[in-house]
Amino acid sequence: MKLTGPVPGGPCWAGLATSDVPAARAFYAGLFGWRSETDPRPEAGGYTTARLGEDAVAALSPLRDPGQLPAWTLSFATEDADASAGAVRSAGGTVLVDPLDVLDRGRFAVAADPAGAVFALWQARGFPGAGRFNAPGTLGWTELRTSDPRGALTFYRAVFGWSVDASERFTHWGVAGADFGGVKEQDDDEQAETPPHWLPYFTVSDTEYTVARALTAGGEPLAPPVRVPGGPCVATLHDPQGAGFGVLAP
């Protein structure tokens, strides 16, 4: 990512909802070196913040719905969560959780784009989001896997005003030209297995080594390590509870 921290319209946080928080804590600690702290307040619902040093870098929390599957959700920063929720609706998306205050930390909403990919909106108050990007163990890229790339371009530009750098090989998203992610069209096989979704990529020093460690710890491969021409070495995985994520070594 060309972003070094949260800015309006850009990704600001990655949160994992999982069926087994203690197991997920151990898995990601072994993979990324995260130190996790669970908020003891009952109203926090077991929300656990992962840190590198003193910097908050991600979150883990229990599943809220019996029918929910383990998954990572990306949050995008906004200066007005209510206005952004309205923009989601106007652009053809769905607001799944109406804007609400989260203790003293900020205002939060959950939405889905017209193809069904889920993401969150975050209006910061006491908590701006991740304290570090692009370092090993932190968010380094975001990717939308969707059945409708053309519709996604229209939707997200309407909601967030993202810049778009399109090429024959890949389309990048950005905030005023500072790229932070991209969009990839799902093939028929992927669509049959996984609905449209946002995928976080975490930066690592060595992709192949990280994948090997993840598999030893109970993870499963989705796509093996591959070198992007002129870019990073990337791979995608499932954690032991089934949540998908990516890793990349610049």
Summary of the structure (lengths in Angstrom):
residues: 250
radius of gyration: 16.9
end to end distance: 10.2
largest distance: 50.1
contacts: 823
relative contact order: 0.18
helix: 21%
strand: 43%
